[in-house]
Each structure stands twice: as structure tokens, then as C-alpha cells.
Amino acid sequence: MKYITFAVPCYNSEDYLERCVDSLLPGGEDAEIILTGYRLARKYYKFQ
């Protein structure tokens, strides 16, 4: 079960997207990160 969800818009955010998501990763398995703007998000992270 996820305890918190972060929705991150990715429109024109290439300069800081990686830093933003890396700052959310310490949430571990209890956090869910949703990247909107699939093309840019796909460039940085692999989806399962």
C-alpha cells in the first residue's frame, strides 16, 4: 500500500526533472511517483 503519491508535471522541465525525482526517491516503497508528460519522463526513467 502506498502512503503518499507525488504527481510531477514534466512539461518544459528537462533542466530539473532528474533532481526533482531523485529528491522523492527516499520515500521508498511507501511513495508513488507519477510523472506526467510521458515523452520527457521516458527519457530519464525506465517504466515497468
PyMOL Python script that loads the backbone (N, CA, C, O; Angstrom):
from pymol import cmd

cmd.read_pdbstr("""\
ATOM      1  N   MET A   1       0.836  -1.175   0.000  1.00  0.00           N
ATOM      2  CA  MET A   1       0.000   0.000   0.000  1.00  0.00           C
ATOM      3  C   MET A   1       0.892   1.253   0.000  1.00  0.00           C
ATOM      4  O   MET A   1       1.851   1.354   0.766  1.00  0.00           O
ATOM      5  N   LYS A   2       0.555   2.175  -0.858  1.00  0.00           N
ATOM      6  CA  LYS A   2       1.281   3.443  -0.926  1.00  0.00           C
ATOM      7  C   LYS A   2       0.658   4.426   0.059  1.00  0.00           C
ATOM      8  O   LYS A   2      -0.565   4.518   0.172  1.00  0.00           O
ATOM      9  N   TYR A   3       1.503   5.151   0.764  1.00  0.00           N
ATOM     10  CA  TYR A   3       1.012   6.110   1.742  1.00  0.00           C
ATOM     11  C   TYR A   3       0.943   7.527   1.197  1.00  0.00           C
ATOM     12  O   TYR A   3       0.200   8.360   1.716  1.00  0.00           O
ATOM     13  N   ILE A   4       1.714   7.802   0.152  1.00  0.00           N
ATOM     14  CA  ILE A   4       1.701   9.147  -0.433  1.00  0.00           C
ATOM     15  C   ILE A   4       1.978   9.036  -1.931  1.00  0.00           C
ATOM     16  O   ILE A   4       2.752   8.184  -2.368  1.00  0.00           O
ATOM     17  N   THR A   5       1.346   9.897  -2.702  1.00  0.00           N
ATOM     18  CA  THR A   5       1.541   9.944  -4.144  1.00  0.00           C
ATOM     19  C   THR A   5       1.996  11.338  -4.532  1.00  0.00           C
ATOM     20  O   THR A   5       1.403  12.336  -4.121  1.00  0.00           O
ATOM     21  N   PHE A   6       3.055  11.394  -5.329  1.00  0.00           N
ATOM     22  CA  PHE A   6       3.547  12.660  -5.864  1.00  0.00           C
ATOM     23  C   PHE A   6       3.269  12.691  -7.356  1.00  0.00           C
ATOM     24  O   PHE A   6       3.682  11.783  -8.077  1.00  0.00           O
ATOM     25  N   ALA A   7       2.584  13.708  -7.827  1.00  0.00           N
ATOM     26  CA  ALA A   7       2.351  13.908  -9.254  1.00  0.00           C
ATOM     27  C   ALA A   7       3.291  15.019  -9.719  1.00  0.00           C
ATOM     28  O   ALA A   7       3.226  16.146  -9.228  1.00  0.00           O
ATOM     29  N   VAL A   8       4.159  14.689 -10.664  1.00  0.00           N
ATOM     30  CA  VAL A   8       5.177  15.631 -11.113  1.00  0.00           C
ATOM     31  C   VAL A   8       4.930  15.978 -12.585  1.00  0.00           C
ATOM     32  O   VAL A   8       5.094  15.114 -13.446  1.00  0.00           O
ATOM     33  N   PRO A   9       4.543  17.213 -12.892  1.00  0.00           N
ATOM     34  CA  PRO A   9       4.375  17.608 -14.293  1.00  0.00           C
ATOM     35  C   PRO A   9       5.747  17.751 -14.954  1.00  0.00           C
ATOM     36  O   PRO A   9       6.678  18.285 -14.351  1.00  0.00           O
ATOM     37  N   CYS A  10       5.865  17.277 -16.183  1.00  0.00           N
ATOM     38  CA  CYS A  10       7.160  17.256 -16.868  1.00  0.00           C
ATOM     39  C   CYS A  10       7.226  18.181 -18.075  1.00  0.00           C
ATOM     40  O   CYS A  10       8.168  18.085 -18.862  1.00  0.00           O
ATOM     41  N   TYR A  11       6.281  19.051 -18.240  1.00  0.00           N
ATOM     42  CA  TYR A  11       6.268  19.939 -19.388  1.00  0.00           C
ATOM     43  C   TYR A  11       7.337  21.012 -19.226  1.00  0.00           C
ATOM     44  O   TYR A  11       7.306  21.767 -18.254  1.00  0.00           O
ATOM     45  N   ASN A  12       8.275  21.094 -20.154  1.00  0.00           N
ATOM     46  CA  ASN A  12       9.376  22.067 -20.125  1.00  0.00           C
ATOM     47  C   ASN A  12      10.164  22.023 -18.814  1.00  0.00           C
ATOM     48  O   ASN A  12      10.503  23.063 -18.250  1.00  0.00           O
ATOM     49  N   SER A  13      10.451  20.819 -18.338  1.00  0.00           N
ATOM     50  CA  SER A  13      11.150  20.701 -17.050  1.00  0.00           C
ATOM     51  C   SER A  13      12.428  19.877 -17.157  1.00  0.00           C
ATOM     52  O   SER A  13      12.928  19.370 -16.153  1.00  0.00           O
ATOM     53  N   GLU A  14      12.942  19.745 -18.337  1.00  0.00           N
ATOM     54  CA  GLU A  14      14.104  18.891 -18.552  1.00  0.00           C
ATOM     55  C   GLU A  14      15.297  19.286 -17.683  1.00  0.00           C
ATOM     56  O   GLU A  14      16.072  18.425 -17.266  1.00  0.00           O
ATOM     57  N   ASP A  15      15.446  20.557 -17.413  1.00  0.00           N
ATOM     58  CA  ASP A  15      16.605  21.028 -16.650  1.00  0.00           C
ATOM     59  C   ASP A  15      16.603  20.559 -15.199  1.00  0.00           C
ATOM     60  O   ASP A  15      17.672  20.424 -14.604  1.00  0.00           O
ATOM     61  N   TYR A  16      15.446  20.309 -14.620  1.00  0.00           N
ATOM     62  CA  TYR A  16      15.404  19.959 -13.203  1.00  0.00           C
ATOM     63  C   TYR A  16      14.634  18.685 -12.887  1.00  0.00           C
ATOM     64  O   TYR A  16      14.465  18.361 -11.712  1.00  0.00           O
ATOM     65  N   LEU A  17      14.160  17.950 -13.888  1.00  0.00           N
ATOM     66  CA  LEU A  17      13.354  16.756 -13.649  1.00  0.00           C
ATOM     67  C   LEU A  17      14.120  15.695 -12.863  1.00  0.00           C
ATOM     68  O   LEU A  17      13.583  15.128 -11.912  1.00  0.00           O
ATOM     69  N   GLU A  18      15.338  15.424 -13.238  1.00  0.00           N
ATOM     70  CA  GLU A  18      16.111  14.379 -12.564  1.00  0.00           C
ATOM     71  C   GLU A  18      16.305  14.725 -11.081  1.00  0.00           C
ATOM     72  O   GLU A  18      16.129  13.870 -10.212  1.00  0.00           O
ATOM     73  N   ARG A  19      16.661  15.956 -10.804  1.00  0.00           N
ATOM     74  CA  ARG A  19      16.855  16.381  -9.413  1.00  0.00           C
ATOM     75  C   ARG A  19      15.550  16.265  -8.625  1.00  0.00           C
ATOM     76  O   ARG A  19      15.555  15.842  -7.469  1.00  0.00           O
ATOM     77  N   CYS A  20      14.453  16.635  -9.242  1.00  0.00           N
ATOM     78  CA  CYS A  20      13.152  16.572  -8.590  1.00  0.00           C
ATOM     79  C   CYS A  20      12.806  15.136  -8.201  1.00  0.00           C
ATOM     80  O   CYS A  20      12.450  14.865  -7.055  1.00  0.00           O
ATOM     81  N   VAL A  21      12.914  14.226  -9.157  1.00  0.00           N
ATOM     82  CA  VAL A  21      12.553  12.828  -8.894  1.00  0.00           C
ATOM     83  C   VAL A  21      13.530  12.202  -7.902  1.00  0.00           C
ATOM     84  O   VAL A  21      13.112  11.453  -7.019  1.00  0.00           O
ATOM     85  N   ASP A  22      14.803  12.491  -8.029  1.00  0.00           N
ATOM     86  CA  ASP A  22      15.781  11.951  -7.083  1.00  0.00           C
ATOM     87  C   ASP A  22      15.474  12.381  -5.655  1.00  0.00           C
ATOM     88  O   ASP A  22      15.742  11.638  -4.711  1.00  0.00           O
ATOM     89  N   SER A  23      14.916  13.568  -5.492  1.00  0.00           N
ATOM     90  CA  SER A  23      14.580  14.039  -4.148  1.00  0.00           C
ATOM     91  C   SER A  23      13.372  13.300  -3.573  1.00  0.00           C
ATOM     92  O   SER A  23      13.176  13.296  -2.358  1.00  0.00           O
ATOM     93  N   LEU A  24      12.558  12.673  -4.433  1.00  0.00           N
ATOM     94  CA  LEU A  24      11.385  11.930  -3.979  1.00  0.00           C
ATOM     95  C   LEU A  24      11.682  10.451  -3.731  1.00  0.00           C
ATOM     96  O   LEU A  24      10.935   9.786  -3.013  1.00  0.00           O
ATOM     97  N   LEU A  25      12.746   9.935  -4.309  1.00  0.00           N
ATOM     98  CA  LEU A  25      13.058   8.512  -4.207  1.00  0.00           C
ATOM     99  C   LEU A  25      13.303   8.009  -2.786  1.00  0.00           C
ATOM    100  O   LEU A  25      13.016   6.842  -2.521  1.00  0.00           O
ATOM    101  N   PRO A  26      13.813   8.815  -1.860  1.00  0.00           N
ATOM    102  CA  PRO A  26      13.990   8.303  -0.495  1.00  0.00           C
ATOM    103  C   PRO A  26      12.683   7.863   0.171  1.00  0.00           C
ATOM    104  O   PRO A  26      12.715   7.222   1.222  1.00  0.00           O
ATOM    105  N   GLY A  27      11.550   8.192  -0.418  1.00  0.00           N
ATOM    106  CA  GLY A  27      10.264   7.729   0.106  1.00  0.00           C
ATOM    107  C   GLY A  27      10.123   6.223   0.021  1.00  0.00           C
ATOM    108  O   GLY A  27       9.277   5.636   0.696  1.00  0.00           O
ATOM    109  N   GLY A  28      10.948   5.593  -0.804  1.00  0.00           N
ATOM    110  CA  GLY A  28      10.965   4.131  -0.915  1.00  0.00           C
ATOM    111  C   GLY A  28       9.666   3.537  -1.422  1.00  0.00           C
ATOM    112  O   GLY A  28       8.974   4.119  -2.257  1.00  0.00           O
ATOM    113  N   GLU A  29       9.357   2.376  -0.900  1.00  0.00           N
ATOM    114  CA  GLU A  29       8.180   1.618  -1.344  1.00  0.00           C
ATOM    115  C   GLU A  29       6.864   2.247  -0.877  1.00  0.00           C
ATOM    116  O   GLU A  29       5.799   1.905  -1.389  1.00  0.00           O
ATOM    117  N   ASP A  30       6.934   3.151   0.080  1.00  0.00           N
ATOM    118  CA  ASP A  30       5.717   3.783   0.596  1.00  0.00           C
ATOM    119  C   ASP A  30       5.251   4.955  -0.257  1.00  0.00           C
ATOM    120  O   ASP A  30       4.150   5.468  -0.056  1.00  0.00           O
ATOM    121  N   ALA A  31       6.067   5.378  -1.195  1.00  0.00           N
ATOM    122  CA  ALA A  31       5.737   6.535  -2.029  1.00  0.00           C
ATOM    123  C   ALA A  31       5.498   6.101  -3.470  1.00  0.00           C
ATOM    124  O   ALA A  31       6.131   5.173  -3.972  1.00  0.00           O
ATOM    125  N   GLU A  32       4.588   6.782  -4.107  1.00  0.00           N
ATOM    126  CA  GLU A  32       4.293   6.563  -5.525  1.00  0.00           C
ATOM    127  C   GLU A  32       4.610   7.869  -6.247  1.00  0.00           C
ATOM    128  O   GLU A  32       4.191   8.940  -5.809  1.00  0.00           O
ATOM    129  N   ILE A  33       5.353   7.780  -7.358  1.00  0.00           N
ATOM    130  CA  ILE A  33       5.706   8.959  -8.140  1.00  0.00           C
ATOM    131  C   ILE A  33       5.068   8.829  -9.510  1.00  0.00           C
ATOM    132  O   ILE A  33       5.320   7.862 -10.229  1.00  0.00           O
ATOM    133  N   ILE A  34       4.251   9.791  -9.868  1.00  0.00           N
ATOM    134  CA  ILE A  34       3.602   9.794 -11.180  1.00  0.00           C
ATOM    135  C   ILE A  34       4.180  10.955 -11.980  1.00  0.00           C
ATOM    136  O   ILE A  34       4.054  12.115 -11.590  1.00  0.00           O
ATOM    137  N   LEU A  35       4.814  10.631 -13.102  1.00  0.00           N
ATOM    138  CA  LEU A  35       5.370  11.646 -13.992  1.00  0.00           C
ATOM    139  C   LEU A  35       4.400  11.861 -15.139  1.00  0.00           C
ATOM    140  O   LEU A  35       4.067  10.920 -15.858  1.00  0.00           O
ATOM    141  N   THR A  36       3.948  13.087 -15.313  1.00  0.00           N
ATOM    142  CA  THR A  36       3.060  13.395 -16.425  1.00  0.00           C
ATOM    143  C   THR A  36       3.878  14.031 -17.534  1.00  0.00           C
ATOM    144  O   THR A  36       4.844  14.744 -17.262  1.00  0.00           O
ATOM    145  N   GLY A  37       3.512  13.787 -18.746  1.00  0.00           N
ATOM    146  CA  GLY A  37       4.314  14.229 -19.877  1.00  0.00           C
ATOM    147  C   GLY A  37       5.230  13.087 -20.270  1.00  0.00           C
ATOM    148  O   GLY A  37       6.449  13.200 -20.137  1.00  0.00           O
ATOM    149  N   TYR A  38       4.680  12.017 -20.739  1.00  0.00           N
ATOM    150  CA  TYR A  38       5.351  10.734 -20.936  1.00  0.00           C
ATOM    151  C   TYR A  38       6.652  10.812 -21.724  1.00  0.00           C
ATOM    152  O   TYR A  38       7.626  10.164 -21.341  1.00  0.00           O
ATOM    153  N   ARG A  39       6.704  11.569 -22.795  1.00  0.00           N
ATOM    154  CA  ARG A  39       7.909  11.582 -23.644  1.00  0.00           C
ATOM    155  C   ARG A  39       9.144  12.038 -22.882  1.00  0.00           C
ATOM    156  O   ARG A  39      10.201  11.416 -22.987  1.00  0.00           O
ATOM    157  N   LEU A  40       9.024  13.098 -22.129  1.00  0.00           N
ATOM    158  CA  LEU A  40      10.164  13.598 -21.369  1.00  0.00           C
ATOM    159  C   LEU A  40      10.490  12.665 -20.208  1.00  0.00           C
ATOM    160  O   LEU A  40      11.661  12.391 -19.945  1.00  0.00           O
ATOM    161  N   ALA A  41       9.483  12.184 -19.523  1.00  0.00           N
ATOM    162  CA  ALA A  41       9.714  11.276 -18.408  1.00  0.00           C
ATOM    163  C   ALA A  41      10.392   9.995 -18.879  1.00  0.00           C
ATOM    164  O   ALA A  41      11.274   9.481 -18.191  1.00  0.00           O
ATOM    165  N   ARG A  42      10.005   9.481 -20.015  1.00  0.00           N
ATOM    166  CA  ARG A  42      10.588   8.258 -20.549  1.00  0.00           C
ATOM    167  C   ARG A  42      12.067   8.428 -20.854  1.00  0.00           C
ATOM    168  O   ARG A  42      12.823   7.458 -20.795  1.00  0.00           O
ATOM    169  N   LYS A  43      12.486   9.624 -21.173  1.00  0.00           N
ATOM    170  CA  LYS A  43      13.885   9.891 -21.481  1.00  0.00           C
ATOM    171  C   LYS A  43      14.789   9.617 -20.277  1.00  0.00           C
ATOM    172  O   LYS A  43      15.941   9.217 -20.446  1.00  0.00           O
ATOM    173  N   TYR A  44      14.276   9.828 -19.073  1.00  0.00           N
ATOM    174  CA  TYR A  44      15.097   9.702 -17.868  1.00  0.00           C
ATOM    175  C   TYR A  44      14.887   8.403 -17.086  1.00  0.00           C
ATOM    176  O   TYR A  44      15.814   7.909 -16.445  1.00  0.00           O
ATOM    177  N   TYR A  45      13.700   7.861 -17.136  1.00  0.00           N
ATOM    178  CA  TYR A  45      13.388   6.716 -16.284  1.00  0.00           C
ATOM    179  C   TYR A  45      12.738   5.603 -17.082  1.00  0.00           C
ATOM    180  O   TYR A  45      11.927   5.858 -17.973  1.00  0.00           O
ATOM    181  N   LYS A  46      13.096   4.366 -16.761  1.00  0.00           N
ATOM    182  CA  LYS A  46      12.520   3.203 -17.426  1.00  0.00           C
ATOM    183  C   LYS A  46      11.266   2.788 -16.671  1.00  0.00           C
ATOM    184  O   LYS A  46      11.264   2.682 -15.444  1.00  0.00           O
ATOM    185  N   PHE A  47      10.209   2.558 -17.426  1.00  0.00           N
ATOM    186  CA  PHE A  47       8.949   2.148 -16.825  1.00  0.00           C
ATOM    187  C   PHE A  47       8.796   0.647 -16.926  1.00  0.00           C
ATOM    188  O   PHE A  47       9.240   0.037 -17.898  1.00  0.00           O
ATOM    189  N   GLN A  48       8.175   0.053 -15.935  1.00  0.00           N
ATOM    190  CA  GLN A  48       7.951  -1.393 -15.928  1.00  0.00           C
ATOM    191  C   GLN A  48       6.597  -1.695 -16.500  1.00  0.00           C
ATOM    192  O   GLN A  48       6.209  -2.860 -16.585  1.00  0.00           O
TER     193      GLN A  48
END
""", "prot")
cmd.dss("prot")
cmd.show_as("cartoon", "prot")
cmd.util.cbc("prot")
cmd.orient("prot")
